[in-house]
Amino acid sequence: MSIEMRTCTPADADELFRVDGRNFGSHFTPEEVHERLPIIEWDRFQVAVDRHSIVAIVGVFTLDVTVPGGAKVPVGGITWVNTSATHRRRGLMAQLLDRAHLDSAARGEPMTGLGASESAIYGRFGYGVSTWQRRVAITTAQLRMRPQAPVVGDVWFEHDPDALRAHVLPLWEAGRRHRTGEVSRPPAWWDLIFTARSRAEGGATPAYWLLHEHGYAAYRVTDQWNDGHPSHRLDVVEMVAVTDEARAALWHTLLSMDLIGEITAAVPPDDPMPYWLDNYRAVRTTTLNDWLWFRPHDPAAMFSARTYGTSDGIVVQVDDTRLLIDGSPQGAAVTPTDRAPDLRLAAQAVGPLLMGGQHPRVLASAGLLSADDPASLHRAAQFFRTDPLPYGQMMF
């Protein structure tokens, strides 16, 4: 019997969640399935079916991502990629990804993106690591913020659901306009996020919410009383601040909490927070991992959406297409050209250059980019740079 490739329907819901949970080594309760159903875009989930059973899945979410300069570029968010152990090495994932890529391009999305559960998989499909996330652990004993830290504005707790939504959603949008690499959150995603954070998780409390006029932080606490020597762990689930003053005020409050021995958090690679502390070494980087990977469908549309660090015209060649990027800090025009390329790019290099967080020399050393003239790498480094560095908290 041949394996059928088809688009999902709501009738597949129970089996879809059962197979995905099994293949990722987890399990969705009926309550969790009910909560997640609203985020599923049925016409964008593809499955392979054998003997009337789902054996492989590739899903897509309709999202957009912020690029340098603050523009939002549509992206097909690849998700739920898995194949049952009984059907490995048959090319099912590749076929489903092909279907998803073709559908994404047909919808006018210039790229697809994903967060990789295993980083060895996606380079061969044209995906390149484009944003990173740094996780830190902060030892709070005798730790203080320096007087020079820009702590401005009041911070308060909020638990009313309506007040939280009214405050948090606009700040997420404002924050991501200033952070290259952050992804949109559709309304159904917000419903799921607030619901999930309202429950205890993994021995930790439900999320508490700290608000500032220009930011917010959500955190959980795991108690560790240690026979009368408390050293609780505080996990920052998410922090958004549109000003340094708001970020410093939120950190000041978090670091002032009683009974906390360690704080863990994800922070941008260029976060100023460690410089605000009187003991820089109290902030330890525990992981620095790839976060989002992007694959180009339309490099011209991608490169024309962003702004650039210098005013220059650089010719890039992606496969057989040569494009002149006439860019500046104000914007860019991208047109086909017959000029000799300054840079030759593998598909895996397009996302990193778009987001601006990786030096072209590093991509050249990795064999993902080449330049006939070494001076082109220096020009490109100044041209594609961005500030602040790419970073994101939204995973799909």
C-alpha positions in Angstrom: 0.0 0.0 0.0 1.4 3.4 -1.0 1.8 6.2 1.6 -0.6 9.1 1.1 0.5 12.7 1.5 -2.4 15.0 2.3 -3.5 18.1 4.2 -4.9 17.7 7.7 -8.5 18.3 8.7 -10.1 18.8 12.1 -11.1 15.1 12.1 -7.4 14.3 12.4 -7.0 16.2 15.7 -6.9 13.3 18.2 -4.5 11.3 16.2 -2.4 14.3 15.3 -1.8 15.1 18.9 -1.3 11.5 19.9 1.4 10.9 17.2 3.2 14.2 17.8 3.3 13.5 21.5 4.6 10.0 21.0 7.3 11.0 18.5 8.5 13.8 20.8 8.5 11.6 23.9 5.6 13.5 25.6 1.8 13.3 26.0 -1.0 15.8 25.6 -3.8 15.5 28.1 -7.4 16.1 26.8 -7.3 19.5 28.4 -4.0 20.4 26.7 -5.4 19.3 23.3 -8.4 21.4 23.8 -6.2 24.4 24.7 -4.0 24.0 21.6 -6.6 23.3 19.0 -7.2 27.0 18.3 -3.6 27.6 17.2 -3.7 24.8 14.6 -4.0 26.0 11.0 -5.5 22.9 9.4 -4.9 24.0 5.8 -1.2 24.3 6.6 -0.6 21.0 8.4 0.6 18.2 6.1 0.7 14.5 7.0 1.9 11.2 5.6 -0.7 8.4 6.1 0.0 4.7 5.9 -2.6 2.0 6.7 -5.0 4.8 7.7 -2.6 6.0 10.4 -0.6 9.2 10.5 3.2 8.4 10.3 4.8 11.8 9.7 3.8 15.4 10.2 4.9 18.9 9.1 2.9 21.9 10.2 3.1 25.6 9.5 2.0 28.7 11.4 1.3 32.0 9.6 3.6 34.5 11.3 5.9 37.5 10.7 9.3 38.3 11.9 11.0 41.7 12.7 14.1 42.5 10.5 16.7 45.3 11.0 14.9 48.7 10.7 11.7 47.3 12.3 9.8 46.0 9.3 7.8 42.8 9.7 8.3 40.2 7.1 5.8 37.3 6.6 7.3 33.9 7.5 5.9 30.4 7.3 6.7 29.0 10.8 7.6 25.4 10.3 6.6 23.3 13.3 5.6 19.8 14.5 8.2 18.1 12.2 8.4 14.5 13.1 8.3 11.0 11.6 7.3 7.8 13.4 10.1 5.4 14.2 8.5 2.7 12.0 8.8 5.0 8.9 12.3 6.5 9.2 14.6 6.8 6.2 11.9 6.8 3.6 12.1 10.5 2.7 8.7 11.3 4.2 9.9 14.4 6.1 11.6 15.7 3.0 8.4 15.3 0.9 6.3 17.0 3.6 8.8 19.9 3.9 8.7 20.3 0.1 4.9 20.6 0.2 5.2 23.1 3.0 7.8 25.2 1.2 5.9 25.3 -2.0 2.7 26.3 -0.2 4.6 29.0 1.7 6.0 30.5 -1.4 2.6 30.4 -3.1 1.2 32.4 -0.2 3.8 35.2 -0.8 5.9 34.4 2.2 9.5 35.1 1.2 10.9 32.6 3.7 10.1 29.9 6.2 11.6 29.6 9.6 11.8 27.1 12.5 13.2 26.3 15.8 15.2 23.0 15.5 14.7 20.3 18.1 17.9 18.7 16.6 20.3 21.1 14.9 21.9 18.6 12.6 18.7 18.2 10.5 17.9 21.4 8.7 21.0 22.7 7.0 20.5 20.3 4.1 17.1 21.8 3.5 18.6 25.3 3.1 18.0 26.6 6.6 20.6 28.7 8.3 21.0 29.7 12.0 19.9 33.3 12.1 19.1 34.1 15.8 20.5 32.9 19.0 19.4 32.8 22.6 21.6 33.1 25.7 20.5 31.6 29.0 22.1 32.7 32.2 22.0 31.8 35.9 22.5 34.6 38.4 23.8 33.9 41.9 22.0 36.4 44.1 23.9 36.2 47.4 25.2 39.6 48.3 24.5 40.9 44.8 23.5 44.5 44.3 22.8 46.7 41.3 25.3 49.5 40.9 24.1 53.1 41.6 24.7 53.9 37.9 22.1 51.4 36.7 19.2 53.4 35.1 16.4 52.3 37.4 13.5 54.6 36.6 9.8 54.1 37.1 7.5 52.1 39.4 7.1 48.3 39.2 4.0 46.5 40.4 2.4 43.1 40.5 -0.7 42.4 38.5 -3.0 39.3 38.5 -6.2 40.6 36.9 -6.4 38.8 33.5 -8.0 41.8 31.7 -5.5 44.2 33.1 -2.6 41.9 32.1 -3.8 41.6 28.5 -4.3 45.3 28.2 -0.8 46.0 29.4 1.2 43.1 28.0 0.0 42.8 24.4 0.8 46.3 23.3 4.2 46.1 25.0 5.0 42.9 23.2 4.3 44.6 19.9 6.3 47.7 20.8 9.2 45.6 22.1 9.5 43.4 19.0 9.6 46.4 16.7 13.0 47.2 18.2 14.3 43.7 18.4 15.4 42.0 15.1 14.4 38.4 15.1 11.3 38.5 17.2 8.2 36.8 15.9 4.5 37.8 16.0 1.9 36.3 18.4 -1.5 35.8 16.9 -4.5 36.1 19.4 -5.0 32.4 19.8 -1.3 32.1 20.9 -1.9 34.7 23.6 -4.8 32.7 24.9 -2.7 29.6 25.1 0.2 31.5 26.7 -1.9 33.1 29.5 -3.6 29.8 30.2 -0.4 27.8 30.4 1.3 30.4 32.6 -1.7 30.4 35.0 -0.8 26.8 36.1 2.0 25.4 38.1 4.6 23.6 36.0 7.4 21.2 36.8 7.3 21.8 40.5 7.3 25.6 40.0 4.5 28.1 40.8 2.2 29.6 38.3 3.7 32.7 36.7 3.7 35.9 38.6 3.6 39.1 36.5 5.6 42.2 37.2 4.6 45.3 35.3 6.3 48.6 34.5 4.9 51.4 32.3 7.4 50.4 29.6 7.8 46.7 30.2 6.9 43.5 32.0 8.3 40.3 33.3 6.7 36.9 34.0 8.4 34.5 36.4 8.0 31.2 38.3 9.5 30.1 41.6 10.6 26.7 42.7 11.0 26.5 46.5 14.1 25.0 48.1 13.9 25.4 51.8 17.1 23.4 52.6 16.2 22.8 56.3 15.8 26.4 57.2 18.3 27.8 54.7 16.1 28.9 51.8 17.6 29.2 48.4 14.6 29.2 46.0 15.1 29.3 42.2 13.4 32.0 40.3 12.9 31.4 36.6 12.2 34.4 34.4 9.7 33.1 31.8 9.7 36.2 29.7 10.8 39.8 29.9 10.0 42.7 27.5 11.2 46.2 28.0 11.1 49.0 25.4 13.5 51.2 27.4 16.7 50.4 29.4 15.1 52.2 32.4 12.2 49.7 32.4 14.6 46.7 32.0 16.7 47.9 34.9 13.7 48.6 37.1 12.4 45.0 36.5 15.8 43.5 37.2 16.1 45.6 40.3 12.8 44.2 41.6 13.7 40.6 40.7 17.1 40.8 42.4 15.5 42.3 45.5 13.2 39.3 46.2 13.6 37.4 49.5 14.6 33.8 49.8 16.0 33.6 46.2 19.3 31.8 45.7 19.4 31.7 41.9 17.7 33.4 39.0 17.6 31.8 35.6 16.6 33.7 32.5 17.0 34.0 28.7 18.6 37.3 27.8 19.7 38.9 24.5 23.3 38.3 23.5 24.0 42.1 24.0 22.0 42.5 27.2 23.5 45.3 29.4 22.2 43.7 32.6 25.5 42.2 33.8 27.1 45.7 33.6 24.5 47.0 36.0 25.6 44.6 38.8 28.4 45.1 41.3 29.6 41.5 40.6 29.7 40.8 36.9 30.8 37.2 37.4 27.5 36.5 39.3 25.9 36.1 35.8 27.0 32.8 34.3 26.1 31.9 30.7 24.7 28.3 31.0 23.8 27.9 27.3 24.2 29.8 24.0 22.0 28.0 21.5 20.7 28.4 18.0 17.1 29.8 18.2 15.5 30.5 14.8 16.6 29.1 11.4 15.4 30.7 8.1 15.2 29.3 4.6 14.8 31.8 1.7 12.1 31.5 -1.0 12.5 35.1 -2.3 15.9 36.6 -1.3 15.1 39.9 -3.1 12.0 40.4 -0.9 13.9 39.5 2.2 16.8 41.9 1.6 14.6 44.8 0.4 12.6 44.7 3.7 15.5 45.7 6.0 17.7 48.7 6.5 21.5 48.6 6.4 24.5 49.8 8.4 26.1 51.8 5.6 25.1 53.3 2.2 26.5 50.9 -0.3 25.6 48.7 -3.3 26.5 45.0 -2.8 25.8 42.3 -5.3 24.9 38.9 -3.9 24.5 35.6 -5.8 22.1 33.0 -4.4 22.0 29.9 -6.6 21.8 31.3 -10.2 20.2 34.6 -9.1 22.3 37.8 -8.8 20.8 40.7 -6.9 22.1 44.2 -6.4 21.2 45.4 -2.9 21.3 49.2 -3.0 20.9 49.8 0.8 21.3 52.5 3.4 20.2 53.2 7.0 16.9 54.4 5.4 16.0 51.4 3.4 16.9 49.4 0.3 16.0 48.6 -3.3 16.9 45.1 -4.6 17.1 44.4 -8.3 18.4 41.7 -10.6 21.8 42.5 -12.1 24.5 41.1 -14.4 27.3 42.6 -12.3 29.9 40.3 -10.9 28.9 39.2 -7.4 30.6 40.6 -4.3 29.3 37.7 -2.3 28.2 34.2 -3.3 25.8 32.8 -0.8 24.6 29.3 0.1 20.9 29.3 1.0 22.0 28.8 4.6 23.8 32.2 4.7 20.7 34.3 3.6 19.0 34.2 6.9 22.1 35.1 9.0 22.8 38.1 6.7 19.2 39.2 6.7 19.2 39.3 10.5 22.6 40.8 10.7 23.9 38.9 13.7 26.7 36.9 12.2 29.9 38.3 10.7 30.3 37.5 7.0 33.9 36.3 7.7 32.5 33.6 10.0 30.1 32.5 7.3 32.9 32.4 4.8 35.0 30.3 7.1 32.1 27.9 7.3 31.9 27.6 3.6 28.5 29.2 3.4 29.7 32.4 1.7 32.6 33.3 -0.6 34.1 36.5 -1.9 36.7 37.0 -4.7 38.0 40.1 -3.0 38.6 39.9 0.7 37.7 43.6 1.0 34.2 42.6 0.2 33.9 40.8 3.5 34.8 44.0 5.4 32.3 46.0 3.3 29.6 43.4 3.9 30.3 43.3 7.7 29.6 47.0 7.9 26.7 46.8 5.5 24.7 43.9 7.1 25.4 44.8 10.7 22.5 45.6 13.0 22.0 47.0 16.5 20.7 45.6 18.7 21.7 42.0 17.9 19.0 39.5 16.8 17.2 37.8 19.6 13.8 36.3 20.2 11.6 34.7 22.9 8.7 33.4 20.8 9.1 29.7 19.9 6.6 27.9 17.7 
